[in-house]
Amino acid sequence: MDSCKNKEITFDNETLARFAKAMGHPTRIEILRFLASLDSCYFGDIHNELPISKATVSQHLKELKDAGLIQGEIETPKVKYCINQENWEKAQLYFEQFFHSQQVKAFCCK
């Protein structure tokens, strides 16, 4: 059995985990899909798309923004959101690298 201790956590793993955690909720996935289909949109547009409270939408937007997947810009009195293109591409690359680099054992758990 291989030992997993003493393995360093790399910056790429931390970033991948941050992206994965932010994307780990169905509502956040829906928000990302919605924003990816547009150049940008206002908070009210996002809230109108989802059957949840404004406070809940705000919390999901905060999680996505903290992870760097989206960005917001204040245009008084509104906030406009869009996909953070640089981090969106980085997330795509990290997920692709992760899944392509893993070789699953053929007889695991049999």
C-alpha positions in Angstrom: 0.0 0.0 0.0 1.4 3.4 -0.9 1.9 5.9 1.8 0.3 9.4 1.3 2.1 11.2 4.2 4.8 13.8 3.6 3.3 14.9 0.3 3.5 18.6 -0.3 0.4 20.5 -1.2 1.2 22.5 -4.3 -0.2 25.8 -5.3 -1.9 24.1 -8.2 -3.7 21.6 -5.8 -4.8 24.5 -3.5 -6.1 26.4 -6.5 -7.9 23.4 -7.9 -9.4 22.7 -4.5 -10.6 26.3 -4.2 -12.3 26.2 -7.6 -13.8 22.8 -6.9 -15.2 23.9 -3.5 -16.7 27.0 -5.1 -18.3 24.9 -7.8 -19.5 22.3 -5.3 -23.1 23.5 -5.1 -25.8 23.2 -7.8 -26.9 26.8 -7.5 -23.3 28.0 -8.1 -23.0 25.8 -11.2 -26.3 27.4 -12.4 -24.9 30.9 -11.7 -21.7 30.1 -13.6 -23.7 28.7 -16.6 -25.9 31.8 -16.6 -22.9 34.2 -16.4 -20.9 32.3 -19.0 -23.8 32.8 -21.5 -23.6 36.6 -21.1 -21.0 39.3 -21.3 -22.1 40.5 -17.9 -25.2 41.0 -15.9 -26.5 42.7 -12.8 -27.4 41.1 -9.5 -31.1 41.6 -10.1 -30.8 39.6 -13.4 -29.2 36.7 -11.6 -31.7 36.8 -8.8 -34.6 36.8 -11.3 -33.1 33.6 -12.8 -33.0 31.6 -9.6 -35.9 30.6 -7.3 -34.0 31.6 -4.1 -33.8 34.7 -1.9 -31.5 37.7 -2.6 -29.5 36.9 0.5 -28.8 33.3 -0.7 -27.9 34.6 -4.2 -25.5 37.1 -2.5 -23.8 34.3 -0.5 -23.3 32.1 -3.6 -21.9 35.1 -5.6 -19.5 35.8 -2.7 -18.2 32.2 -2.7 -17.7 32.3 -6.5 -16.0 35.7 -6.3 -13.8 34.7 -3.4 -12.6 31.7 -5.5 -11.9 34.0 -8.3 -14.3 32.5 -10.8 -16.4 35.6 -11.2 -15.8 39.3 -10.7 -18.1 42.1 -9.7 -18.0 45.8 -10.5 -20.0 48.4 -8.7 -22.1 50.6 -11.0 -24.0 52.6 -8.4 -26.6 51.6 -7.3 -26.1 48.2 -8.9 -23.4 45.5 -9.0 -22.5 44.0 -12.3 -21.0 40.4 -12.4 -19.2 38.5 -15.1 -16.9 35.5 -15.4 -13.3 36.1 -14.5 -11.9 35.0 -17.8 -8.3 34.4 -16.6 -9.3 32.2 -13.7 -12.1 30.5 -15.8 -9.4 29.3 -18.2 -7.1 28.4 -15.3 -9.9 26.3 -13.7 -10.5 24.5 -17.0 -6.8 23.7 -17.4 -6.4 22.5 -13.8 -9.5 20.2 -14.0 -8.3 18.8 -17.3 -4.8 18.2 -16.0 -6.1 16.6 -12.9 -8.4 14.1 -14.7 -5.9 13.3 -17.4 -3.0 12.8 -15.1 -4.8 10.3 -12.8 -4.5 6.6 -13.6 -7.2 4.6 -11.8 -6.1 1.2 -10.6 -8.1 -1.5 -12.5 -8.8 -3.6 -9.4 -9.4 -0.9 -6.8 -11.9 -1.9 -4.1 -12.8 -5.3 -5.7 
